[in-house]
Amino acid sequence: MLYTKPITDITWDDVEAFCAEGIAENAYLDYKEDFPSNLQKTIAAMANTFGGLILIGVEEDDSKPVTPIAGIAYAKGLAERVTNKILGNIIPPVFPETAVCTDESEAKAVVVIRIPESDHTPHAIAQNTKVYLRTGNVTEPHDLATIDRVEWLRDRRERAVELRRQLLGDADERFEKFYGLKINEWLAKQHVNDYPGGGWLTLTACPMFPREMLTEPPALQQTYQEIRVPDAHTRGHFPLPAYIPPTYGHGCHNVEVLSKNVYYVDVNVFGACFYRQSMHPTHIDEPVPMIMFVTLIRMIDRFIASAARLYEKLGSPGNVQLAFHLACEDWLLMRYPGPHTGQPEPYLLDPDVRYRETLLAGALRERSRDFVKAAGKRVGWAYNWKVPDGAVDSYFEEHPTGDD
C-alpha cells in the first residue's frame, strides 16, 4: 500500500498496518527511529539503485519494525527538512514524494519518503565526490560504487533501454524459430496443410533498468515451476507449457501446441519474461476466428500474478515495464460478457492493439486490476466498444487474491 497509494492519501493508520506486516529492511526499505545525519546518503543510494521507501519515526529491531510505532514529535517543517537535506547534499538532486502522517493527537508523526528509481543517475553526495548504491545487506546497507558502476549509472538510461529491447527482441526471435518447428510437427500429425488464422496475444514484463544477472539458467528452470499460478478457467496452471523448460544462454523457454493453440514462454536471468499465445477459433472449421473478452482479462491477470512471483523469487528489480499486445492476422470477432443483445459480435477494426505501463515490482498484484482495465479499454476502442468497469470488476470479484 505504501509503495503505490497516492502519497497525499497515506495516513498514520496505513503506516501502522504496513509495519504490522513485519517486513524486514532491504535494498528498497529502511526504518529510521529519527532523522539520521546521513539521510542524503540513503536517499541518493536508493535513487541510484531500485528506488525505495524510508519511514522516519519507526524504530527497528533485528531489521524489522517495532510496533506499535512510536513516531517522532510533530513540528511544522518536517517535509522541508527532507528537501533541505537533498538540495544541499545530493548532486543532481533527487525529488522524492514526502508525506507527514500524524496520529490522532497530532503530537506524533511519521515521515514517509518514497524515492523513485532514477534515470538521471549517478546521484552523488559529499560535494559530488561519492556515489553510493543500496545493497540489501543489513549490516552495511550502502556500498560505494566502483568506477565501472559509476560509468554504468551515467549512461544508465540509454544502456538499459537498449538491453531491455534486446532481451525482448531476442525472445521474439526465439519464438519464431521454435514456433516454426512445432507447427510443422503439428501439421504433420493433423494431416492438414495450413495453420488456422486468427491473432496473437503477447505479454511481457521486464525491469526498467536491467543490468545484472539475477540468477543462473539452471536455477531458472526450477523457478519456472514455482512461478506457475492456478488458472480456474482451465483448472490447470499458467503459464503453459507445464514441463521443465530447456535452457539457452541466458534463460529458459518452452513452446507447446495443444489442439491448434500455441503457447510460448521465455524467461531470462535478467528478469525479462515473454509470453505469447495464439488466439484462434474454438473449432478449425469456424468461418471467422472469435475470442472472448474474459479470456483476455484472465490471461493478462494470470501473467501479472506469475510475473509477481518471478520477481519475488529473483529479488525485486525495482520498476518493471508491463506490456500487452494483441496482433491479428485476419478479421477477429470479440464476444463480450453479459446477456446476449441479439447484435452480432463486433469486428476488430485495429489489428494492432498495445498498452504498456511501468509499475513497481512489489506492487504488481496490487495494481493488476488497474492494468487490466487500461488494457481492456484499448481493446474496446479497437472494436468501437466502450468497456464498462463491470466487465473487469466481475472477474476480480471472483478471483480477489490474484493467485487463487
C-alpha positions in Angstrom: 0.0 0.0 0.0 2.7 2.5 0.9 4.5 1.8 -2.4 1.5 2.6 -4.5 -1.1 4.7 -2.6 -1.2 8.4 -3.6 1.3 10.0 -1.2 -1.2 12.6 -0.1 -3.6 9.9 1.0 -1.2 7.9 3.2 -2.2 8.1 6.9 -0.7 7.1 10.3 -3.0 4.0 10.2 -1.6 3.0 6.8 1.9 3.1 8.2 0.8 1.1 11.3 -0.8 -1.6 9.0 2.4 -1.7 6.9 4.6 -2.1 9.9 2.4 -4.8 11.4 3.3 -7.0 8.4 6.8 -7.2 9.8 8.7 -6.7 6.6 12.4 -6.6 7.2 14.7 -3.8 5.9 16.1 -4.5 2.4 17.5 -2.7 -0.6 14.3 -0.7 -1.1 13.0 -0.3 2.5 14.6 1.5 5.5 13.3 2.3 9.0 14.6 5.3 10.9 13.8 6.0 14.6 14.5 9.7 13.9 16.1 11.9 11.3 19.5 10.5 10.6 22.5 12.7 10.0 23.2 10.8 6.7 19.7 10.8 5.3 21.0 12.1 2.0 23.2 9.0 1.7 20.2 6.7 1.9 18.1 8.7 -0.5 20.8 9.0 -3.1 21.7 5.3 -2.8 18.1 4.3 -3.3 17.7 6.6 -6.3 20.8 5.1 -7.8 19.5 1.5 -7.3 15.9 0.4 -7.3 14.2 3.4 -5.5 12.6 2.7 -2.2 10.8 3.7 0.9 12.1 5.4 4.1 10.0 5.6 7.2 11.2 8.1 9.8 9.7 7.6 13.2 9.7 3.8 13.1 12.2 2.0 15.3 13.7 -1.3 14.1 14.7 -4.4 16.0 16.7 -7.0 14.0 15.8 -5.1 10.8 12.1 -5.4 11.5 9.7 -2.6 12.6 8.8 -2.2 16.2 5.1 -2.0 16.8 3.1 -0.1 17.8 5.1 2.6 16.1 6.4 5.5 18.3 6.7 8.2 15.7 8.6 11.4 16.3 7.5 14.7 17.8 5.3 16.6 15.3 6.5 20.0 14.3 6.0 22.2 11.3 8.6 21.9 8.6 9.3 18.1 8.8 8.9 17.8 5.0 11.1 20.8 4.4 13.9 19.1 6.4 13.9 16.3 3.9 14.0 18.8 1.0 16.9 20.8 2.6 18.9 17.5 3.0 18.5 16.8 -0.7 19.1 20.3 -2.1 22.2 20.9 0.0 23.8 17.5 -0.4 22.8 15.4 -3.5 24.0 16.2 -7.0 22.0 16.2 -9.2 19.1 16.5 -6.7 16.5 13.7 -6.2 12.9 14.7 -5.8 11.1 12.0 -3.8 7.5 12.1 -2.6 7.1 13.0 1.0 4.2 12.7 3.4 4.0 13.7 7.1 1.4 11.4 8.8 0.2 12.4 12.3 -1.5 10.3 14.9 -4.9 11.1 16.3 -3.4 13.5 18.9 -1.4 15.2 16.2 1.5 15.2 18.7 3.4 12.4 16.9 4.2 11.9 13.2 5.9 9.5 10.8 7.6 10.9 7.8 7.1 8.8 4.7 9.7 9.3 1.9 9.1 7.5 -1.3 12.1 7.6 -3.7 11.7 6.7 -7.4 14.2 4.7 -9.3 16.1 7.4 -11.1 17.0 7.7 -14.8 19.3 10.7 -14.0 22.0 8.8 -12.3 24.5 8.9 -10.8 23.4 10.9 -7.8 26.5 11.9 -5.7 27.0 13.2 -2.2 29.9 14.6 -0.2 30.4 17.6 -2.6 29.9 15.4 -5.6 32.7 13.0 -4.7 30.9 9.8 -3.7 28.3 7.6 -5.3 26.5 5.0 -3.2 24.3 2.1 -4.0 21.8 0.1 -1.9 23.0 -3.5 -1.2 20.2 -5.1 0.8 22.8 -6.1 3.4 21.6 -5.4 6.9 25.0 -4.6 8.4 26.1 -2.4 5.5 23.1 -1.2 3.5 25.2 1.2 1.4 28.1 0.4 -0.9 30.5 2.9 -2.5 30.1 2.5 -6.3 33.1 1.3 -8.3 34.3 3.2 -11.4 32.5 0.8 -13.8 29.3 1.1 -11.8 29.5 4.9 -11.9 30.0 4.7 -15.7 27.0 2.4 -16.0 24.9 4.8 -13.9 26.0 7.7 -16.1 24.7 6.0 -19.2 22.1 4.1 -17.4 19.0 5.0 -19.3 20.4 4.5 -22.8 22.2 1.2 -22.0 19.2 -0.1 -20.0 16.7 0.7 -22.8 19.0 -1.0 -25.3 19.4 -4.1 -23.2 15.6 -4.3 -22.5 14.8 -4.1 -26.2 17.5 -6.7 -26.9 16.2 -9.1 -24.3 12.6 -9.0 -25.5 13.6 -8.8 -29.2 15.7 -12.0 -28.8 12.8 -13.7 -27.1 10.6 -12.8 -30.1 13.2 -14.3 -32.5 13.4 -17.5 -30.4 9.7 -17.8 -30.6 9.6 -17.5 -34.4 12.3 -20.3 -34.7 10.8 -22.6 -32.1 7.2 -22.0 -33.3 8.1 -22.9 -36.9 9.4 -26.3 -35.8 6.4 -27.1 -33.6 3.9 -26.0 -36.1 5.4 -28.3 -38.8 5.1 -31.2 -36.3 1.5 -30.3 -35.6 0.5 -30.0 -39.2 2.0 -33.4 -40.0 0.1 -35.0 -37.1 -3.2 -33.4 -38.1 -2.7 -34.1 -41.8 -3.6 -30.5 -42.7 -1.6 -28.1 -44.8 -2.4 -24.7 -43.2 -2.5 -23.5 -39.6 -5.7 -21.6 -38.8 -5.5 -17.8 -38.8 -6.5 -15.5 -36.0 -4.5 -13.4 -33.7 -1.7 -13.4 -31.2 -1.6 -12.2 -27.6 1.8 -11.2 -26.3 2.5 -10.2 -22.7 5.9 -9.0 -21.4 7.5 -7.9 -18.2 11.0 -6.6 -17.9 12.9 -4.5 -15.4 13.1 -0.9 -16.5 16.9 -0.8 -15.9 18.2 -4.4 -16.4 21.9 -4.7 -15.7 22.9 -7.7 -13.7 22.0 -11.4 -13.8 19.5 -12.1 -11.0 20.1 -15.9 -11.1 21.6 -18.6 -13.4 19.8 -20.6 -16.1 19.7 -24.0 -14.3 18.2 -22.3 -11.2 15.7 -20.6 -13.5 14.3 -23.9 -14.6 13.2 -24.6 -11.0 12.0 -21.0 -10.7 9.8 -21.5 -13.7 7.9 -24.3 -11.9 7.5 -22.1 -8.9 6.0 -19.1 -10.7 3.2 -21.0 -12.4 -0.1 -19.9 -10.9 -3.5 -21.6 -10.7 -5.9 -20.9 -13.6 -9.5 -21.5 -12.5 -10.8 -21.5 -16.1 -8.7 -24.4 -17.3 -8.4 -26.0 -13.9 -4.7 -26.1 -14.6 -1.8 -23.6 -14.1 -0.5 -20.6 -16.0 1.8 -20.3 -18.0 1.8 -23.3 -20.3 3.7 -25.4 -21.1 4.0 -27.3 -17.8 7.1 -29.4 -18.3 10.6 -28.2 -17.3 11.8 -25.9 -20.0 15.2 -26.3 -21.8 17.8 -23.7 -21.1 19.6 -21.4 -23.6 22.5 -19.0 -23.0 20.7 -16.6 -20.6 17.5 -18.3 -19.7 14.9 -21.0 -20.5 11.9 -21.3 -22.8 9.0 -23.5 -23.6 6.6 -23.9 -26.6 3.7 -26.3 -26.9 0.9 -26.8 -29.4 -2.3 -28.1 -27.8 -5.0 -28.8 -30.3 -4.4 -25.9 -32.6 -3.3 -23.4 -29.9 0.3 -22.3 -29.4 1.7 -21.4 -26.0 5.2 -20.0 -25.6 7.0 -18.6 -22.6 10.6 -17.3 -22.3 12.2 -16.2 -19.0 15.8 -15.0 -18.8 18.2 -14.4 -15.9 17.9 -10.6 -16.2 14.3 -10.8 -15.2 12.6 -10.4 -18.6 9.5 -12.5 -19.1 7.9 -13.0 -22.6 4.6 -14.9 -23.1 2.8 -15.4 -26.3 -0.3 -17.5 -27.2 -2.4 -17.8 -30.3 -6.0 -16.5 -30.3 -7.7 -18.9 -32.6 -11.3 -20.1 -33.1 -12.7 -22.9 -30.9 -13.1 -25.1 -34.0 -10.9 -25.1 -37.0 -13.9 -25.0 -39.4 -15.4 -21.8 -37.9 -15.6 -19.2 -40.7 -14.3 -16.3 -38.6 -11.9 -16.5 -35.6 -13.5 -15.4 -32.3 -12.1 -14.6 -28.9 -13.8 -14.0 -25.6 -13.1 -10.7 -23.8 -13.0 -12.5 -20.5 -10.2 -14.7 -21.9 -8.1 -11.6 -22.5 -8.8 -10.4 -18.9 -7.9 -13.8 -17.5 -4.6 -14.1 -19.4 -3.4 -10.7 -18.5 -4.2 -11.2 -14.8 -2.6 -14.6 -14.8 0.5 -13.3 -16.4 0.9 -10.4 -13.9 0.4 -12.9 -11.0 3.1 -15.1 -12.5 5.5 -12.1 -13.1 4.9 -11.0 -9.4 6.1 -14.4 -8.3 9.1 -14.3 -10.6 10.3 -11.0 -9.1 9.7 -12.3 -5.6 11.8 -15.3 -6.3 14.6 -13.4 -8.1 14.5 -10.3 -5.8 12.7 -7.1 -6.8 14.4 -5.2 -9.6 12.6 -2.0 -8.8 10.4 -0.7 -11.6 9.0 -3.2 -14.2 7.6 -2.4 -17.6 4.5 -4.4 -18.3 3.3 -4.6 -21.9 0.2 -6.0 -23.7 0.0 -6.6 -27.4 -2.9 -8.1 -29.4 -2.0 -8.6 -33.0 -4.4 -10.0 -35.6 -3.6 -11.7 -38.9 -7.3 -11.9 -40.0 -10.7 -10.5 -39.1 -11.3 -11.3 -35.4 -14.6 -11.3 -33.7 -14.9 -10.3 -30.0 -17.6 -11.8 -27.7 -18.2 -9.7 -24.6 -19.7 -10.8 -21.3 -23.3 -10.1 -20.2 -26.7 -11.0 -21.7 -26.9 -11.6 -25.4 -28.3 -8.5 -27.1 -29.1 -10.0 -30.5 -26.4 -7.9 -32.1 -23.6 -9.5 -34.0 -20.2 -9.5 -32.2 -18.0 -6.6 -33.3 -15.1 -7.0 -35.7 -11.6 -5.8 -34.7 -11.0 -2.5 -36.5 -7.4 -2.0 -35.4 -5.2 -5.1 -36.0 -2.5 -3.9 -33.6 -3.6 -3.1 -30.0 -0.9 -2.2 -27.5 -0.7 -0.9 -23.9 2.3 -0.6 -21.6 2.8 0.8 -18.1 5.7 1.0 -15.6 5.0 -0.4 -12.1 6.9 -1.2 -9.0 7.7 -4.9 -9.0 6.4 -5.3 -5.4 3.1 -3.7 -6.4 2.2 -5.9 -9.4 -0.5 -7.8 -7.7 -2.0 -4.7 -6.1 -2.1 -2.9 -9.5 -3.2 -5.8 -11.6 -6.8 -4.7 -11.9 -5.8 -1.2 -12.9 -3.6 -2.5 -15.7 -6.2 -5.0 -16.9 -8.8 -2.2 -17.1 -6.5 0.1 -19.0 -5.5 -2.7 -21.5 -9.2 -3.7 -21.8 -10.1 -0.1 -22.7 -7.6 -0.2 -25.6 -9.2 -3.4 -26.8 -12.6 -1.8 -26.6 -11.5 1.2 -28.6 -10.2 -1.1 -31.3 -13.6 -2.7 -31.5 -15.5 0.6 -31.2 -16.9 -0.6 -27.9 -16.8 1.1 -24.5 -15.7 -1.4 -22.0 -17.7 -0.9 -18.7 -15.8 -1.2 -15.5 -18.1 -4.1 -14.5 -16.7 -6.2 -17.3 -13.3 -6.3 -15.5 -14.6 -6.0 -11.9 -16.7 -9.1 -12.1 -13.7 -11.2 -12.9 -11.7 -9.8 -10.0 -14.6 -10.3 -7.6 -14.4 -14.0 -8.5 -10.6 -14.0 -8.2 -9.8 -11.5 -5.5 -6.4 -12.7 -4.4 -4.7 -12.8 -7.8 -3.1 -16.3 -7.2 -6.2 -18.3 -6.4 
